[in-house]
Amino acid sequence: MIRWGIIGCGDVTEVKSGPALQKAEGSRLTAVMRRNAALAEDYAKRHGVPRWYGQAEELIADPEVDAVYVATPPSSHKEYALAAARAGKPVYVEKPMAMNAAECTAMLEACREAGVPLYVAFYRRGLPRFRQVKQWLDEGAIGDLRFVRTVHMAKPLAQTGEEVWRVNPAVSGGGLFLDLGSHTLDLLDYLLGPIRDASGRASNMGSPYAAEDTVSGEYVFESGVHGTGIWCFNGYADVEYNEIVGSKGSIRFSTFEEKPVVLRTADNEQRVSLAHPPHVQEPLIQTVVDELLGRGTALSTGESAIRTSRVAEIMTRAYYAGER
C-alpha cells in the first residue's frame, strides 16, 4: 500500500486527483496540507482523510506518508519536490512540472541523488481515448507518419476569480500556453516520441495580463515527423483539435474535449467515443502506484515531462527575454 500526502489540496484535487489517490488499487490518501489549516481540515473531513496540516514540512515528515503529491501552483513545485526528496519520499507533482527547464533539472537531479522517483501529472497519457490513438499509430493504421498539426483557440480568460494566477508568470511560469498547451505537447511526446528540434514565437495580442496569449511553433520529432501548432487564448470562439497525418490516412482528436477520436483513410472513417473516467487522473495514478509497488511502469515521469518544459520554453523564450 502506498500512503499519500497532498501538499496544496485545492480545486484540482477535489475531483481530478484526490479521490483517485483513494480509489487506485494499492493506494491510500492519509494526509493533506494547505496553508489555511481550516481549509485543509475541511477537505480532510469531506474526503475521509485521517490527518491534515497547515505546514508542508509537517506533512512531509509524517511517518504515515510514503509519497508526496505536490498540487500547488508551479512557483512552489521545486521547493516542495526538493523537500520531499530530502526526506526520501517519491514525488508526484502537478503539471507543468515547474516554472522553467532549469527548475525541472534541479528537481530531477535532487530526486536522482536521493534515489527517489519523480512523476508528473500529465494524466492524459492514461486516458482511454488517447490510448486508442496510440494503438492506431502503433498498428500502422495511417501508414508512415508525415506530420501533426494543432489548433487551439479560446475566448479571453475572465480576469476574476482564483484562475488569474494561471496568467501571472511570477506564479505560473508563463501563460495559458504553459498551463494548457503543455498538455498537448506532452501528449504528442507520448504519441509520437520526443521532439528533436523546435522553434516558435509568442505575443500578447491585447490581453490585460503580462503573460503571452498567442504562441505559434514548429518542431521535428526524433522520428522525422514534422509538427506545427498555434495557440491563441484571445480569440472569438473555442476551437481545439490535433490531426496526425500519415501516408494512408489521418487521426483527429481533441486534447480537452470529449469528442470522438476519428480515424480516416481513403475509403473509410472510424469514429470512437471513449468517455473520461470520473476522476481523470486515476489511470495515470494507477501506473504510478504500480511502479512504486514494483508491478508496472509509470506513464509520466520527470524525464518525460522535462522534455515538454524545454520545448515550451524554447517557443516562448524571446517573449520573456523582452524581444516582443
N, C-alpha and C positions, 0 to 999 in steps of 0.2 A: 504494500500500500504506500502510495506517495501522498504525503500530507502537505498541503499547500498553504501558503500565506500570501495575501494580496496586499500590496502597497498601493494605495490610491483607489479605494472602492467607489468610484464614481459611476457615471451613466453607462460607460462601455461594459462594466461588469454586471449590470443589473440583469441583462438577458443574454447578451452575446457570449460571455465568458464565465462569469461567476458560477451560475448553475451548471455549466459544462464541466467545471472542475469537480463538482459534486457527483455528476452523472457518469463521467467516464469510468470505465472498468479499471479498478485498481487505484482510484484517485479519491481524495477527500479534501475538502476545504476546512481548515481548522482555525484560521485566524485571519483577521482583516485589519487594515490600518488606514486611517485618514487623519489629516492634521486637525480637523474638527472631531474630537473624540466622541462627541454626542452623535454625530452623523455615522461614525464607524459603529457605534453601539446599535443605532437604529438599523443599519444594514445587517449587522450580525443577527439581530433578533428576528428580522424579517426573513432571512435566508437560513436560519438554523445553524449559524456558525458559533462554535463554543466560546471564542475569545476575540477581543477587539483591543486596538491600541491607538494612541494618538501620536506615537513616535515610531518612525520606521526602524530605528535601532532596536527597539524592544521586540518588534515582530521578527526581525532577522535573528535575534539572539534566542528566540523561543525554541527550546529543545524539541517541541512537538511540531515544529515546522521543518520539513525536509527540503522543500524547494520554494522559491520566491517568484511570484508573478508581479512584475512592475507595470502598473496600469495608469501611470501618471502621464502628463504631457511630456514631450521629448526633452525639455530642458533639464529634467532630473533623471533621465534614464541612465546616463553614465554614472552618476553619483550612487544610485541605488544598486546598479548592477555590480559596481566595484565593491560595494559594501557586502553584498551577498557572496561574491566570490571570495572575499577575505574570510568570510565565515564558513567557507567550504560548501556552499549550497548552490545547486543548479539554479539558473535564472531563465525565466520566460518573460520577455519584455514586449510591450506593445510596439506596433509599427507607427511611424517609421522608427527604425532601430535607434537613432539618436539624432542630434542636431546636425551632424555632418559626418563625413567619412573618417575624419581624424578621431572623433569620439568613438565611432564604431570600432576602429582599430584598437584603441585603448581598452575597450570592453573585451574584445576578443583576446587580446594579449593577457589581460588580467585573469580571464577565465581559464585560458590555457595554462598559465603559470600556477593557478590554484588547482588545476586538474578537475574543473567542473564544466559541464556543458552549458552552452548559451543557445537559447531558442528565441525566435521572433514570431510575433502573432500575425504573419501573413497567412491568414486562415483560409483564403480562397483556394490554396493548393489542395485542401482536403475536401472541398465541396463536390458533391456528385456531378454537377453539370460540367465542371472543369476536368474532372477525372474522365468524363465521357469524351471531351475534346482531346485529351491526351491519348486516350485509347484509339481514337480515329487516326491521330497522327502516327502513333506507333505502328498501327496496322497498315499504314500507307494508303489510307482511303482517298487522299487527294494527290497521290503521287509524290514526286520530288518537290520539296518546298522551295518557293521562289521569294515571296515577300509577305510582310504583315503590315497592316495599316490600322491606326487607332484614331478615332474622332471622339472627343469628349467636350461637349459644350453644355454649360449650365447657366441658369439665371444668377444674377449677383447675390452674394451672401448678405442676408439681413444683418445689419450692424447692431444687433441687440442680442442679449442672452449670453449663455456660457460659451457658445461656439466661437466667439470672437477671438479667443486665444489661438485658434487654428490659422489665423492670418496675421498673427503677431510673430515675426521672425525671431524675436528675443525669447519666445517661449516654444514655438513650434519648429524653428529651424528654417522656415520658409512659408509658403502659402498653401493653397488648396492643391496645387500640383504635387507637393511633397506629401500632403495628407492623403489625397485620393489617387493621384497619378502613380504613386509608388505601388499601390495595389496592382495596377495594370502592368507596370514594368516588372514587378516580381512574378506576376502570373505568366508573362511572356518568357521570363527566365526559366520558369518551371516547364512550360510547354515546348520551348524551342532551344533551351540551353543558354549559357552565358552570352552576354553582349561583348563583342571584341573591341569595337570602336564606336564612339558616339560623339555627336556634336549637337548644339542647339542654341536657341535664343529665347530669352524671357523678357516680358514687358509688363508694365502696369498700364492698361489702356482705359483708365478712368475710374478704377475702384478707389474708395476713400481710405485705403489702408496701405501700409508700407510694403507688403509683400507683392510679388508678381501676381497677375491674374490671367496671363496668357503665356503659354510655352509651346514652342514647336521644336521638334527634334528629328534627327535621322540617325540610324545606327545599323551596324552589321554584326550579326551573331557569329560565334566561332564556327558554326556550320556553314557560313557563307550566305545565309538568308538575310535579305535586306528588310529594314523596317523604317516606317515613318509614323509620326504622331503629332497631333495638335490638341492641346488642352486649353479651353477658353472658359473661364469662370465669370465672364461678364457678357454673356450672350442673351439672346431674346427668348430662348427656349431650352429645354433639356433634351439633348441628343447624345447618345453614347453607345459606341459599338467598336468591336475589333473584327478584322477579317484576315484570316490566314489563307493565302493563295498558293496553290501548287500546280503541277503540270497537268493534273487530271480534274481539279475541282477546287472548291474553297470551303472554309468553315467560318461561319459568322456567329458571334456571341457577344453578349454584354458582360462587362465586369461587374456591374452593380445591379442591373435589373433582372428579375426572374423571367425573362423572355426565353422561348425555346432556343436551344442551340441548333444551328441549321447547317447541314452538310449538303453541298450542291456539287453535282458533276454534270457533264454534258447531257446526260439523259435521265437524271434522277435528282430528286430533292428529298431529304430526310430531315424531319423536324422532331426534336426530342425535348420534352418538358421534364425537368427534374427540379423539384422544389427544394429550397434550403431546409435543413433541419431546424427545429425550434430554437436551438442555441447554436449559432453558426460556427462558433469556434470549437465545438465538441469534436468533430472529426480530426482536426489538427491536434487538439489537446490529447486525444486518444493516442496518436502516433508519438507524441512527446512522452506520455506516461509509459507507453510500451517500450520506448527506448530506454528510459530510466530504469525500467524493471528487467531489461535485458531480453526483451521478446519482440523487438521490432526496430524500425528506423524512423526517426522523425522527418517530416516533410519540409520543415522550415527551420534553418539554423542560423547562427550568426554568420557563418561562412557564406551561406547563400544570400542572406539579407544585405550584407555589406556591398555586394555587387550592385544591388538596386540603389543604395545610397550613393555609390560612386557615380553611377550613370546620371541620377537626378542632379547631383552636384555639378557635373560637367555641363549639363544642359542649362543650368541657371547661374553658373559661375560669373559670367560677365555682368549680369544684372546686379548681383550683390557686390561686385567689385566697383560698381559705380559707372560701368560702361553701358548706359541705358539709351 
